[in-house]
């Protein structure tokens, strides 16, 4: 943890939206591009996150042109085997080190969570870094604030240890945990299946 964390992290805090998964339960493709309330799910995520941070990018693999309409830097994983959210977090750390060298940490969120809290960055930075979100007793390890100093250890865990579960990595860090109210809508409701998308439509 960093003392006076909000002052240290918030003014220069960049964020990355993680959309590098394979969306198997949705039948493949980019679930973040599916329509929700007349526009892509990703548009909702961007609207929630962009006002909270100094810079925003998207982690996605494949042809970046399909995201051109969102006017975000698109950063691919440097792992060839779709190593999951951990590869996305590593991509976020690498991107910040290159593009925003004055930043001390990066916020990450999934691309399929359209109801994210509007005070997410403030709450996590107040807790220090690393920190993760929790709602209804469930930790959401991809919704986190990560200090850049974690990059070498995460790279080693991915490449040398074959680590793939984000929960195992965060357990090693013993991050701060920030609770968010789950009513009337859980802000970390994520869209994994067609049924989830229908429910999100009803919630929206």
NORNORGI-V488612 format. One record per residue. N is the residue number from 0. SS is DSSP state (A for helix, B for strand, O for the rest). PHI is phi in radians with two decimals (* if undefined). Layout:
# NORNORGI-V488612
n={N	N}
ss={SS	SS}
phi={PHI	PHI}
This chain:
# NORNORGI-V488612
n={0	1	2	3	4	5	6	7	8	9	10	11	12	13	14	15	16	17	18	19	20	21	22	23	24	25	26	27	28	29	30	31	32	33	34	35	36	37	38	39	40	41	42	43	44	45	46	47	48	49	50	51	52	53	54	55	56	57	58	59	60	61	62	63	64	65	66	67	68	69	70	71	72	73	74	75	76	77	78	79	80	81	82	83	84	85	86	87	88	89	90	91	92	93	94	95	96	97	98	99	100	101	102	103	104	105	106	107	108	109	110	111	112	113	114	115	116	117	118	119	120	121	122	123	124	125	126	127	128	129	130	131	132	133	134	135	136	137	138	139	140	141	142	143	144	145	146	147	148	149	150	151	152	153	154	155	156	157	158	159	160	161	162	163	164	165	166	167	168	169	170	171	172	173	174	175	176	177	178	179	180	181	182	183	184	185	186	187	188	189	190	191	192	193	194	195	196	197	198	199	200	201	202	203}
ss={O	O	O	O	A	A	A	A	A	A	A	A	O	B	B	B	B	B	O	O	O	O	O	A	A	A	O	O	O	O	A	A	A	O	B	B	O	O	B	B	A	A	A	A	A	A	A	A	A	A	O	O	O	O	B	B	B	B	B	O	O	O	O	A	A	A	A	A	A	A	O	O	B	B	B	O	O	O	O	O	O	O	O	O	A	A	A	A	A	A	A	A	A	A	A	A	A	A	A	O	O	O	O	O	B	B	B	B	B	B	O	O	O	O	O	O	O	O	O	A	A	A	A	A	A	A	A	O	O	O	B	B	B	B	B	O	O	B	B	B	B	B	B	B	B	B	B	A	A	A	A	A	A	A	A	A	A	A	A	O	O	O	O	O	O	A	A	A	A	A	A	A	A	O	O	B	B	B	B	B	O	O	O	O	O	O	O	O	O	O	O	O	O	A	A	A	A	A	A	A	A	A	A	O}
phi={*	-1.98	-1.14	0.90	-1.07	-1.08	-1.17	-1.22	-1.70	-1.06	-1.08	-2.07	-1.29	-1.64	-2.43	-2.29	-1.58	-1.65	-2.29	-1.58	-1.35	-1.69	0.96	-1.06	-1.27	-1.72	1.56	1.58	1.45	-1.75	-1.14	-1.21	-1.67	-1.20	-1.32	-2.44	1.08	1.56	-2.62	-1.10	-0.90	-1.01	-1.06	-1.15	-1.10	-1.05	-1.07	-1.32	-1.60	-0.94	-1.17	-1.63	-2.31	-1.50	-2.67	-2.44	-2.42	-2.15	-1.65	-2.68	-1.88	1.54	-1.24	-1.21	-1.08	-1.19	-1.88	-1.02	-1.10	-1.58	0.93	-2.12	-1.06	-1.93	-2.08	-1.52	-1.10	-1.69	-1.76	-1.51	-1.96	0.85	-1.35	1.52	-1.07	-1.10	-1.14	-1.16	-1.12	-1.09	-1.07	-1.13	-1.09	-1.12	-1.07	-1.13	-1.06	-1.40	-1.62	-2.40	-1.11	-1.47	-1.31	-1.84	-2.72	-2.37	-1.65	-2.14	-2.49	-1.34	-1.43	-1.97	-2.07	-1.36	-2.00	-0.96	-1.10	-1.37	-2.00	-1.01	-1.08	-1.10	-1.17	-1.24	-1.17	-1.12	-1.42	1.63	-2.34	-1.34	-2.61	-2.29	-1.65	-2.49	-2.53	0.90	1.39	-1.94	-1.43	-1.97	-1.19	-1.42	-1.57	-2.61	-2.00	-2.14	-1.21	-1.11	-1.12	-1.37	-0.98	-1.07	-1.16	-1.19	-1.05	-1.13	-1.07	-1.27	-1.49	-1.76	-1.68	1.23	-1.15	-2.25	-1.54	-1.10	-1.10	-1.19	-1.20	-1.15	-1.09	-1.17	-1.44	0.90	-1.29	-1.17	-2.11	-1.98	-1.53	-2.17	-1.11	-1.72	-2.18	-1.32	-2.26	-1.17	-1.16	-1.89	-0.97	-2.09	-1.73	-1.96	-2.31	-1.00	-1.15	-1.08	-1.12	-1.10	-1.16	-1.09	-1.04	-1.16	-1.17	-1.17}
